[in-house]
Amino acid sequence: MTYSEATDYLFNMAPLFQNIGANAYKEGLANTLTLDRHFGHPHRSYRTIHVAGTNGKGSTSHTLASILQDAGYKVGLYTSPHLKDFRERIRVNGQMISEQRVIDFVTQERDFFAPLHPSFFELSTALAFLYFKEQKVDVAVIEVGLGGKLDCTNIISPELSIITNISFDHMQFLGNTLESIAGEKAGIIKDNTPVVIGETNGHKAVKAVFTTTAKAKNAPILFADETDVVKHSERTSEGFWKYETKNAGTLHAALAGECQPRNTATILCAAEILKEKGFHISSENIRRGFSDVCTSTGLMGRWQRIQRNHPTIVCDIAHNPAGLSLIGKQLSELHHNDLHIVIGMVSDKDVRHSLSYLPQNARYYFTQAGVKRAMPAHELAAIAKESGLEGEIYNNVKEAFEAAKHHASSDGFIYVGGSTFIVSDLLNAL
């Protein structure tokens, strides 16, 4: 079996939410617990940190992993989705799992998998937990796939739980109110285990959900947005963030998105709790963890600069109203008179609401990613027109991107996004 055949098995034999959406979602932990028993409960062999939230959990997970790696720990990192290669999801000290290990997992275990009819995420989670045991990691940072309470990562007993924020996404599974979504994500709060909540945006009912759950679990709770761990934040002349912090001095961050100051407060609060839990983390580890996160963990797609100038090209995986509201703000603050936006979305998102945040003073290139969930480009263009967004329609991301490069001046700015899959198609095309 080749690596391509192994990943085809994972993608096609087991439903892949990334491609088909709701039909791939399997509620409940029965399969996860069966797989866990089969492999001997591998996650009990190392310490874990659990990260949930609507937005920002990827940046938070990668940065914490970067900090811990710099502190000398052998760190497993399990995240989703992937952009170019399935192996991005499972890393140890930034290195992706080998192709051969993926092949062996499928060939050795598929007879056991067959009667279970597992989901793609159930299999990839089982592989990640097993691989981290085999690699003898000291600690693994585990990102929730969807929700929290019934997510198949939620069998771990972490040192720390983190919930970055709550906003509207995946409502067909998590509920139509912020309180119901918070309730699902609060499901990762464990007995006597500290939890950091990144932000509640002043929503008292959401805060009450977390406070009540933590009290019932006797879990110490900290709201990062109510602390002063970040004293001041400002952008540098190159557009990156510089932070003055309470305990770690001056941080120069590699991640430049508008959302990152909020993530930074969450990460710094988490680092302080980890130190209280016995992790040896210095201020220098934190500073290097922030500055080196992309190179040390392989993080992509977060206000990622594809090209610095002639023209400037940036991509980002923001894909829901909360994420795209921040992207819209950041694009508007560029005050650019030659702005080009290559955009595509998936049909099961709040497309109309998301598009309303994007600037009108741009030329748009409406397109669609190569997945079944993708909204047809002509439908997207019609909805965008309601928000005053005008442009042309292209069959795929590569064509749209090439058109944007053709029309942009040497001092222009091209943004590519709207969906994880748009960024994936861009990176693969490049």
N, C-alpha and C positions, 0 to 999 in steps of 0.2 A: 504494500500500500504506500502511495506517495503522500506527501504532506497535503497536496491539493485534494486528493481523494479523502483524506481524513477530515479536513475542514468541510468538504462537501457533505460528508456524512453528518457532521455536527449541525451544519446549516440547514440541511434538507430533510434528514431523517427525524431530527428534533426541531419543532417549530422555532423560528428565530423572530422574536418580537421586533428586533431592529428592522427587519424587512417587511413583516406582514401585520404587525400591530396586535390588536385585541385578540385575534384568533390564536396567538401564541401564548397568551397569558394563562397561567395555571395557578389558581388560588389554592393555598394550603401547603403544608410542609411534609406531607406523607412521603412523597418521592425523595425529598431532601433527607429526611431521617433514615429512609431505607438505604440510600447511597452512603450516608455517613456511617451507618453500622457496617455496611459492606467493606468500607475502607478502614475501619478501625478507629473512627472518631479522630481523624488526623489533626483537627483544629485545636485539640486539647494539648498538643505538644509544644505550643508556642503561645506567647502573649499576643493579644489582638487589640486593635482600636477600630471602632465601628463608626462609620460616617454616613449619615442620611441627610436629606434636604431636597428642596425643589431645584435650587440652583446653587452652584458654588462647591458642590461636594467633590467634584473632580480636582479643582484647584487646591482645595483644602487637603484632600488625601495625598496628592502628589507632594505638596509642600511639607507636610508632616513627615512623609517618607524621606524627603530630601534632608530634612533636619536630623532625623534619626540616623540616616546613613552617615552624615557628616560626623555624628557623635560616636561612630564606630560600631553601630549595631548592624547585623545582617537583617535586612528588611524585605519582607514580602509585600507586594502591592497588587491588589486586585481591584480593577476598575472597569467601567463600561460606559459607552460602547467603544469599539475600536474604530479607527479611521482608515487604516490601510491594511492591517494584518491582524488576524485573530489573536496572535501572541502578545499584542500590546496590552491585553487585559491582565496578563499574569507575568509579573516581573519580580526578580530578586536583585536588590541593589541596582535597579535600573535596567538590568539585562532581561530580555524577553525569554520566556520558556523556549526550549529548543524545539525545532520542528519534529525531531525524532521522538521526543517525549509525548507530543501530541499524537503522533502516529501510533506509538505503543499503547497509549491510553485507549484509543479507539479499537485497535486490533485485539488487544487482550481482554477488553471488557464489554464489547458490544453484544455478546450473547447474553450477558447479565442485564444489559440495558433494555434489550428488545421488549420483554414483557411489561416493563414499567411505562413505556411510552413517555419518556421524560421530555421536558422542555429543554431547549438549548441552554438556557441560563442555569437550570438545575445541573446539567452535565458540566458546564464550564466552571461553576462554583465548586463542584466535587473535585474536579481536576486541580483547581487552584489550591484548595485546602490540602489535598494530598501532596502536591508538588512542594508546597512550603514545608511540609513535614520532611519530605525527602531531602530538601536542601538545608534542613536544620536551621531555619531562620530563628532569630531571637524574638522578632515581633513582626506581625503582619497588619498592615492598614487595609481594612476591608470596606469597600464602598457598597452601599445598598444599591440594588438594581432598580427597584420600583417600590415606593411606599416605605414599608418598614416592618410592621407587625407580621405580615405573611410573606415577606421576602425571604428567599431561601438562604440568604446570608445570616438570617436571624436565629441561628442555632448556636452561635458563638457566645462565650462569656467574656466580654471584653474588659480591659483595664479602664476604658473610658468610652463613653458614647458621645457622639457629636451630631447635632441637628443644625445644619447651616441656616436654613430659613424655610418659610412656608409661603407658597403662592400657588396660583391655579395652574395645574397641569395634571394630565392623566385622570381627569375627573370621573371618567367612566369606571375607574377602578377604586378611586380613593374618596369619592364623594364630591358634592357640588358646593360645599362651603369650606372656608378656611379652617373652621373648627374640626370638621370631619377629616380633612387632609392632615391636620395636626395630630388628630387622634391616631391615624394610621402610622404616622412617622414616630409618634411617641411610643409605639410598640417596641422600639429598640431599647428603651430605657430598662435597665436591669436592676434587680435587687442589690442595694448597697453599693452601687456602681455610679461614680460621678458622671454627670452629663453636662455638656456645654451647649447652650442654645445660642446660635449666632445672632439672630435678630428676629423680632416679632413685629417690626414696623408699627409699634404702638397699638397693635391689635390686642385689646385686653382679653378677649375670649380665647384667642390663641395662646396667650401667655398662661391663662388659667388652666388650659388643657395640660400644658407641660408641668405647671406647678402641682396640679392635683395628681398627675401620674407619678411624678417624682416623689411626692409625699407618701403615696401609697406604697411605693417601692423602697422607701427609706434611702433614696438616691440623692446625694448632694447635687444641687443644681446651680448653675452659674449662667447668667445672661450676658454674653460678651458685649452687647451694645449698651449695657449699663455700666461698663467698667471704663477705666481711663488707661488701658494698656497701650493704646495709640494716642499719644499726646498731640501729634500734628501730622498731617499728610499733605504732600504737594507733588505736582508733576515736575520732572526735570525738563531741561530744554529738549531732550530727545523723546519726551513723551512717556517716560517710565515713572513709577511711583517711588518717592522717597518718604520714609516714615521716621518720625521721632517717637521712640517708644519708652515706656516706663521702666522696663527691666532689661531690654536688649540693645539699648543705644540706638544708633542710626541704622536703618535698614534701607538698602538699595535693592528693589525688587525687580525680578525678571518679567513678572506678569503685569501687563499695562492696562488691562480692562477696567472700565468704570466701576465694576463690582468689587475690585480687589481690596480696597480699604476695609470693606465689611468682612471679607474673608480673613484679612490680616488680623483683625481683632479676635476672631474666632480661633485662629491658629495659635496666637500668642497665649490666649487663655488656656488652650489645650496643652501647650508646652509647659506652662506653669503647673498644671495638675499632674502631668506626666513626671515632672521633677519631684513632686510630692509623693508620687507612687514609686519612686526609686530609680527612675531613668536618669542617667548622667548626661545632662544637656547643658552646654554652656552658652553664653551670649554669642560667642563666635560661631558655634554650631548653628544657631538660629540665623545669624546674619548670612552665613554661607548657604544655608538651606534655602533662604529666600532668593538669593542672587543666582544660585546654580540650579534651581529646580528643573528647568527645561533640559539641561544637559545631564543632570544626575538621574532623572527619572524618565526621560523621553516624552515629556508632556507636549502635546501639540493642540492646535485649534483654539487657543485662548488668546484672542487679539494677537494672533501670530503674524509676524511680519514676514511675508514671503519675499518682498523686495523693498529695500529701504527708500529708493527714489528712482526717478525716471521711468515710470511713475512709481509712487509708493503703493504697495499692494498688501492688504491685511485680510485675514480670514478669521472667523469666530463661529463657534458652534451654538451660540445663543439661539433658542428655538421656541420660546414661549413668551407671552406678553411681558412678564417680569424681566426676563433676560433681554428682550429686544427693546424694552423701554430704556434700559441703560445703554444699549448700543446706539439707539437713536439719539440719546443725549450726547454721547461721545462723538458721534458723527457730526451733530449740529455744532458742537464746540470747536470743530476743526475750522469753521468759517471758510470753507474751501469753495472756490468758484468753479472748480472742475472736478466734481464728485461723481463717481460712477459706482453703481451698486448692482452686483450680480446676486440675484436672490431666487430661492426656491423654498418651498415648505411642504410639509406632509398634511394630508387631508384631515387627520384626526386631531389637529391643533386648532386653537382659536385664532385662525388666520386673520380675520378682519380686525380684531382687537390688536394683534401684534403689528400689523402693517400701519396702524394709525400712529404709531410712535416714530416712524421713519421720516426723514426729511424730504420735503417736496423739491428742494433745489438740487436735485440729482438726476442723472440719466439712469434709467433702470433697464436691466437686462433680465427678463423673467425666464426662468428655466425650470427644469425638473431633474431630480436625481434618479438614478437607475434602480429604484426599489418600488415595490408594489404600492407602498403607502404614499408615494409622492403625489402631490396635487398636480394635475396637468397644468402646464405653463400658461395656457390660454385662460384657464379658470382663475389662476392666481392674478394674471394681468387685469382681468375684469374686476376682481375684488379690489385690487390696488387702485384702480381708477377712481373708485368711490372715495379714496383718501387723497386724491390729487396726485397720485404717483404715475408717471407716464414713462413709457419705454417700449422696447421691442421684445418679441418672443423668440426663444431659441429652444431647439430640441433637446439639448443636453448642456451640461455644465462647461465642457470644453469649448463648445461653439460660443457660448455666452461670454466666457472668459476671454477668448481670443478677440471677440468683437469689442469688449471693453478695453482691452489693450490697444486695439487699433484706433479707437476713438479718443482715448485719454492723451492729454498732452504730456510732455516730459515732466512737468511739475504737477500732474494730476494725482488723484487719490482714488484707488479702486478698493472697494470692500466686497468680500464674497461671504455669504452666509444665509441665515434664515433656517438652516437645518443642519444637523450633524452630517447628514448624507450628502448635502451640497459640498461641505468642506471635505468629506471623504473623497468624493468624485474629483474635486479640484486637486487634492494632494496626489491622488493616483494618476491623474492626467499629467501632473508636473513631473 
